[in-house]
Amino acid sequence: MKAVLCSSFTGPGDLRVGDIDEPHPAPDEILIDVHAASVSFMDQLLVSGLYQMRPPTPFVPGTEAAGVVVAVGERVTAFAPGDRVACSSWTGGYAERMTAKESKSVRLPDGVAFETAATVLHNYGTACYALVERARAQAGETVLITGAAGGVGLAAVDLGRHLGLCVIAGVGSDDKAALVRSFGAGEVINYRREDLRDRIRSITSGAGIDIGFDNVGGAIFEQMARLMAWGGRLMPIGFTCGEIPSIPMNLPLLKNYSIIGVFAGAWAEKYPDEAARMNGMLVQWLADGKIRPHIDRVLPLEEAGNAMRAVAGRTVQGRIVLKIR
């Protein structure tokens, strides 16, 4: 079968499309005819050797996909051949067929397109785990979301609107402002040309933010650490700027705020039943129109490397999807 192969951790430019043997499902896995797979910042980090895990090479990238079940492992009870599903996995999505854990897969309601379904579990799963499970966000609270036009960031904006939060979207260019506003951001800050501290103080009348949802890291996170409200929750989600921040610990002490780590993938591994329930809820919200993923563009499988370079260059709003069937 046809698949994108990563043979060395040298980045998207060295990815190649080749023929590999079809995978076989383990007892707790399903085998899927992949119709669509999304391209995430994590995928780009993984093939560049910059993620915290390194799969044995060669491997097939792709953390999220959607398609049709063609076979199930002997212990699988929730799925049968012919079911339409979305799934997440550490690898394997950029191929004509992939395997996924039963616990990391969810049946798709009728009418949900594969291309849209392939963008939900990672983006909205991370946003939901962060805002609902970790921050315990309450309606009326103020959240600052950085990297707000990217896949996870835009999902957080959308979900924040759904949860009744006052959403401030941080973006790196003015051309992203209209999109984040259309997804529910009440205020937008371009932190490359505006003073983040002054704008937050103005927007919140000096009170600060209740929740910090940071995808960027580096100096942005360090500034956010000085903008928290009393009892707030500051969450590192990722480090797209490439710099892991450090902050003086007197800052959370003085305002009694918490710094809360968010690693949704590890949580899903440790608590698969809870993660499966969340995935089912997200897909139902999708079917009901309560959340609305944004697809930047749809490309063929052969364009996976170019898609990753666009993600790394921060020119993508929402998600790029690879159409495989």
Residue pairs with C-beta under 8 A, 6 or more apart in sequence:
1 19
1 20
1 21
1 22
1 95
1 96
1 97
2 17
2 18
2 19
2 95
2 96
2 301
3 17
3 18
3 19
3 20
3 60
3 94
3 95
3 96
4 15
4 16
4 17
4 60
4 61
4 62
4 94
4 95
4 301
4 304
4 305
5 15
5 16
5 17
5 18
5 20
5 58
5 59
5 60
6 14
6 15
6 46
6 47
6 57
6 58
6 59
6 60
6 61
7 14
7 16
7 57
7 58
8 14
8 57
9 47
9 48
9 49
9 54
9 57
10 48
10 49
11 44
11 47
11 48
12 44
12 47
12 48
12 304
12 305
12 306
12 308
12 309
12 312
13 305
13 309
14 47
15 47
15 61
15 304
15 305
15 308
17 301
17 302
17 304
20 60
20 95
22 97
23 31
23 92
23 97
23 98
23 99
24 31
24 99
25 31
25 71
25 72
25 73
25 76
25 99
26 73
26 99
27 73
27 74
27 75
27 76
28 73
28 75
28 76
28 101
28 102
28 103
29 72
29 73
29 76
29 99
29 100
29 101
29 102
30 69
30 71
30 72
30 73
30 76
30 79
30 85
30 87
30 99
30 100
30 102
30 105
31 69
31 70
31 71
31 72
31 97
31 98
31 99
32 65
32 67
32 68
32 69
32 70
32 85
32 87
32 97
32 98
32 99
32 100
32 105
33 67
33 68
33 69
33 70
33 96
33 97
33 325
34 65
34 66
34 67
34 93
34 95
34 96
34 97
34 98
34 324
34 325
35 65
35 66
35 67
35 68
35 114
35 115
35 118
35 323
35 324
35 325
36 65
36 66
36 67
36 114
36 115
36 117
36 118
36 298
36 321
36 322
36 323
36 324
36 325
37 62
37 64
37 65
37 66
37 93
37 94
37 118
37 321
37 322
37 324
38 63
38 64
38 65
38 93
38 118
38 119
38 122
38 123
38 151
38 319
38 320
38 321
38 322
39 304
39 307
39 308
39 311
39 319
39 320
39 321
39 322
40 63
40 64
40 122
40 123
40 151
40 311
40 319
41 150
41 151
41 152
41 238
41 240
41 311
41 312
42 51
42 63
42 122
43 61
43 62
43 63
43 308
43 311
44 308
44 309
44 311
44 312
45 51
46 53
46 54
46 55
46 61
46 63
46 91
47 61
47 308
53 90
55 90
55 91
59 91
59 92
60 91
60 92
60 93
60 94
60 95
60 98
61 91
61 93
61 94
61 304
62 89
62 91
62 92
62 93
62 94
62 95
62 98
62 322
63 88
63 89
63 90
63 91
63 93
63 122
64 86
64 87
64 88
64 89
64 93
64 118
64 119
64 121
64 122
65 86
65 87
65 89
65 92
65 93
65 98
65 100
65 118
66 84
66 85
66 86
66 87
66 108
66 114
66 115
66 117
66 118
67 84
67 85
67 114
67 324
67 325
68 82
68 83
68 84
68 85
69 79
69 80
69 81
69 82
69 83
69 84
69 85
70 81
70 97
71 81
72 79
72 80
72 81
72 102
73 102
75 102
76 102
77 102
78 102
78 105
78 107
79 85
79 102
79 105
79 107
83 107
84 107
84 108
84 112
84 114
85 100
85 105
85 106
85 107
85 108
86 105
86 106
86 108
86 117
86 118
86 120
86 121
86 279
86 283
87 98
87 100
87 101
87 104
87 105
87 106
87 121
88 100
88 104
88 105
88 121
88 122
88 125
88 265
88 268
89 98
89 99
89 100
89 101
89 104
90 265
92 98
92 99
92 100
93 118
94 301
94 304
94 322
94 324
95 324
96 324
96 325
101 272
103 268
103 272
103 273
103 275
103 276
104 121
104 268
104 272
104 275
104 276
104 279
105 279
106 121
106 276
106 279
106 280
106 282
106 283
107 283
108 114
108 117
108 283
109 283
109 284
109 286
109 287
111 287
112 283
112 286
112 287
115 295
115 298
115 321
115 323
116 286
116 293
116 295
117 283
117 286
118 321
119 151
119 293
119 295
119 318
119 319
119 321
120 282
120 283
120 286
120 291
120 293
121 279
121 282
122 151
122 152
122 264
123 151
123 152
123 154
123 155
123 293
123 319
124 155
124 158
124 159
124 282
124 291
124 293
125 264
125 268
125 275
125 278
125 279
125 282
126 152
126 155
126 156
126 237
126 262
126 264
127 152
127 155
127 156
127 158
127 159
127 160
127 213
128 159
128 278
128 281
128 282
129 262
129 264
129 267
129 278
130 156
130 213
130 235
130 237
130 262
130 264
131 137
131 143
131 156
131 159
131 160
131 163
131 165
131 211
131 213
132 163
133 267
134 233
134 235
134 260
134 261
134 262
135 143
135 211
135 213
135 233
135 235
135 260
136 233
137 143
137 160
137 163
137 165
137 210
137 211
139 163
139 164
139 165
140 164
140 165
140 166
141 165
141 166
141 210
141 211
142 165
142 166
142 168
142 203
142 204
142 207
142 209
142 210
142 211
142 229
143 156
143 160
143 165
143 166
143 167
143 168
143 209
143 210
143 211
143 212
143 213
144 168
144 170
144 200
144 209
144 211
144 212
144 213
144 224
144 227
145 153
145 156
145 157
145 160
145 167
145 168
145 169
145 170
145 185
145 213
145 215
146 153
146 170
146 191
146 213
146 214
146 215
146 216
146 220
146 224
147 153
147 170
147 171
147 172
147 214
147 215
147 216
147 238
147 240
148 154
148 156
148 157
148 169
148 170
148 171
148 176
148 180
148 185
148 188
149 169
149 171
149 176
149 179
149 180
149 317
149 318
150 215
150 240
150 314
150 316
150 317
150 318
151 316
151 318
151 319
152 215
152 237
152 238
153 169
153 213
153 215
154 179
154 180
154 183
154 294
154 317
154 318
155 291
155 293
156 213
157 167
157 169
157 180
157 183
157 184
157 185
158 183
158 184
158 291
158 292
158 293
159 291
160 167
160 184
161 167
161 183
161 184
162 184
162 285
162 290
162 291
165 211
166 186
167 184
167 185
167 186
167 187
168 185
168 186
168 187
168 188
168 189
168 200
168 203
168 209
169 177
169 180
169 181
169 185
169 187
169 188
169 189
170 188
170 189
170 191
170 196
170 216
170 220
171 177
171 180
171 188
171 189
171 190
171 191
172 190
172 191
172 192
172 314
173 190
173 192
174 190
174 193
176 317
177 188
177 190
179 294
179 317
179 318
180 188
181 188
183 292
183 294
187 199
187 203
189 196
189 199
189 200
191 220
196 220
196 223
196 224
196 227
197 223
197 226
197 227
200 208
200 209
200 227
201 208
201 227
204 229
207 229
208 227
208 228
208 229
208 230
208 232
208 255
209 224
209 227
209 228
209 229
209 232
210 229
210 231
210 232
210 233
211 232
211 233
211 234
211 235
212 221
212 224
212 225
212 227
212 228
212 232
212 233
212 234
212 235
213 235
213 237
214 220
214 221
214 224
214 234
214 235
214 236
214 237
214 238
215 237
215 238
215 240
216 238
216 239
216 240
216 241
217 236
217 238
217 239
217 240
217 241
217 242
217 243
217 244
217 245
218 239
218 241
218 242
218 243
218 244
218 245
219 241
219 243
219 245
220 241
221 234
221 236
221 245
221 247
222 245
222 246
222 247
224 234
225 234
225 245
225 247
225 248
225 251
225 252
226 251
228 234
228 251
228 252
228 255
228 257
229 255
229 257
230 255
230 256
230 257
231 255
231 256
231 257
232 255
232 257
232 258
233 257
233 258
233 260
234 252
234 257
234 258
234 259
234 260
235 259
235 260
235 261
235 262
236 245
236 259
236 261
236 262
237 262
239 245
240 314
247 259
251 257
252 258
252 259
267 274
267 275
268 275
282 291
285 291
286 292
286 293
293 318
293 319
294 317
294 318
294 319
295 318
295 319
295 320
295 321
296 316
296 317
296 318
296 319
296 320
297 320
297 321
298 320
298 321
298 322
298 323
299 306
299 307
299 320
299 321
299 322
299 323
300 322
300 323
301 322
301 323
301 324
303 322
304 322
307 320
307 322
310 316
310 320
311 320
